[in-house]
Amino acid sequence: MSGCVFCRIVSGDAPATKIFEDDILLAFLDIRPITRGHTLVIPKNHASDLDDLNPALGAQLFAGGHRLAKAMRRSDFPADGANLLINDGKAAFQTVHHVHLHVIPRQTGDTFTFAKGFVLRRPHDMEHTAAAIRTGLDRLAAEERETHA
């Protein structure tokens, strides 16, 4: 869909700080993050809202977000947990009408910082943050290899 900024990111026609990509999903840093590491996971095929999203693809989307949340706990910045959230439709504050899962890293006791992040929504050092999350993905993959060895 040519008017969709996320579709333009998928096609390479719009910039994004990518974290992860495979044939089905793309994960990249939110340009207006609530917390450092706030990442969006999207299906590469356009779906405007949950009514348009194939349930199996929705499961893959959540699995990708789950993996990123686990990686954030293993990254080089502190994350004790994560919020995984989909805003579905205008009434739910969906501003980009391409289904996307927010993976928002959290720290124990960060209530004030988290609330401030909703208001400020300012990017952090995006390349360093992306590298830290990718390191977390590498560490998670290494753990999984050791577990299955």
C-alpha positions as CSV (number, residue, x, y, z in Angstrom):
1,M,0.0,0.0,0.0
2,S,1.8,3.1,-1.3
3,G,0.4,5.6,1.3
4,C,1.4,3.5,4.3
5,V,4.6,4.5,6.0
6,F,5.2,1.0,7.3
7,C,4.8,-0.5,3.8
8,R,7.4,2.1,2.6
9,I,9.7,1.0,5.4
10,V,9.3,-2.7,4.3
11,S,10.1,-1.8,0.7
12,G,13.1,0.3,1.7
13,D,11.6,3.6,0.5
14,A,11.4,5.1,4.1
15,P,14.1,5.0,6.7
16,A,14.0,2.9,9.9
17,T,16.4,1.6,12.5
18,K,15.8,-2.1,12.0
19,I,16.3,-4.6,14.8
20,F,15.1,-7.8,13.1
21,E,13.8,-8.9,9.8
22,D,12.7,-12.2,8.2
23,D,10.4,-13.1,5.3
24,I,7.3,-12.4,7.3
25,L,8.1,-9.8,10.0
26,L,10.1,-6.6,10.4
27,A,11.0,-5.0,13.8
28,F,12.3,-1.5,14.1
29,L,12.7,1.2,16.7
30,D,9.7,3.5,17.2
31,I,10.7,7.1,16.2
32,R,8.7,8.4,19.2
33,P,9.6,5.9,21.9
34,I,8.0,5.8,25.3
35,T,11.1,4.2,26.7
36,R,14.5,3.4,25.4
37,G,14.2,0.4,23.1
38,H,10.5,0.8,22.3
39,T,10.3,-1.4,19.2
40,L,7.5,-2.0,16.7
41,V,6.9,-5.4,15.1
42,I,4.9,-5.4,11.9
43,P,3.9,-8.0,9.3
44,K,5.5,-7.2,6.0
45,N,2.2,-7.7,4.2
46,H,-0.2,-4.9,4.9
47,A,-3.1,-5.4,7.2
48,S,-4.9,-2.2,8.4
49,D,-6.3,-3.6,11.6
50,L,-7.0,-6.8,13.4
51,D,-10.0,-7.4,11.1
52,D,-7.6,-7.6,8.2
53,L,-5.0,-9.7,10.0
54,N,-4.9,-13.5,9.4
55,P,-4.9,-15.1,12.9
56,A,-1.9,-17.3,12.1
57,L,0.0,-14.2,11.1
58,G,-1.1,-12.5,14.3
59,A,0.3,-15.5,16.3
60,Q,3.6,-15.0,14.4
61,L,3.5,-11.3,15.1
62,F,3.1,-12.0,18.9
63,A,5.8,-14.7,18.8
64,G,8.2,-12.1,17.3
65,G,7.3,-9.6,20.0
66,H,7.7,-12.2,22.7
67,R,11.2,-13.0,21.4
68,L,12.2,-9.3,21.3
69,A,10.9,-8.8,24.9
70,K,13.1,-11.7,26.0
71,A,16.0,-10.3,24.1
72,M,15.6,-6.9,25.7
73,R,16.1,-8.6,29.1
74,R,19.4,-9.9,27.8
75,S,20.4,-6.6,26.1
76,D,23.0,-4.1,27.2
77,F,20.4,-1.7,28.6
78,P,18.3,-2.5,31.7
79,A,15.0,-4.1,31.0
80,D,13.2,-6.1,33.7
81,G,10.0,-6.6,31.7
82,A,8.0,-5.4,28.8
83,N,4.6,-4.2,27.7
84,L,3.3,-5.8,24.5
85,L,0.5,-3.8,23.0
86,I,-1.6,-3.4,19.8
87,N,-3.7,-0.3,19.3
88,D,-6.5,-1.6,17.1
89,G,-8.4,1.1,15.3
90,K,-8.8,4.8,15.6
91,A,-10.8,4.5,18.8
92,A,-7.8,2.6,20.4
93,F,-5.4,5.4,19.3
94,Q,-4.0,3.5,16.3
95,T,-2.2,6.3,14.3
96,V,-0.6,4.2,11.6
97,H,-3.1,2.0,10.0
98,H,-0.9,-1.0,9.5
99,V,-1.1,-3.6,12.3
100,H,1.9,-3.2,14.6
101,L,2.9,-4.6,18.0
102,H,4.6,-2.3,20.4
103,V,7.3,-3.9,22.5
104,I,8.1,-1.4,25.3
105,P,10.9,-2.3,27.6
106,R,10.2,-1.6,31.3
107,Q,12.3,-1.4,34.5
108,T,11.2,-2.1,38.0
109,G,10.0,1.1,39.5
110,D,10.0,3.1,36.3
111,T,6.4,4.4,36.7
112,F,7.4,8.1,36.6
113,T,9.8,7.7,33.8
114,F,7.3,5.6,31.8
115,A,4.5,8.3,32.3
116,K,7.0,11.0,31.3
117,G,7.8,9.0,28.2
118,F,4.2,9.1,27.1
119,V,4.3,12.9,27.1
120,L,7.8,13.5,25.7
121,R,8.2,10.6,23.2
122,R,11.8,11.5,22.3
123,P,14.2,9.2,20.5
124,H,17.2,7.9,22.3
125,D,20.6,7.0,20.7
126,M,18.9,4.8,18.1
127,E,21.9,3.1,16.6
128,H,23.3,2.2,20.1
129,T,19.9,1.1,21.3
130,A,19.4,-1.1,18.2
131,A,22.8,-2.6,18.6
132,A,22.0,-3.4,22.3
133,I,18.8,-5.2,21.4
134,R,20.5,-7.1,18.6
135,T,23.1,-8.2,21.2
136,G,20.2,-9.4,23.3
137,L,18.9,-11.4,20.3
138,D,22.3,-13.0,19.9
139,R,22.5,-13.9,23.6
140,L,19.0,-15.4,23.5
141,A,20.0,-17.5,20.4
142,A,23.1,-18.7,22.2
143,E,21.1,-19.7,25.3
144,E,18.7,-21.6,23.0
145,R,21.5,-23.4,21.3
146,E,23.0,-24.4,24.7
147,T,19.6,-25.6,25.9
148,H,19.1,-27.7,22.8
149,A,22.6,-29.1,22.7
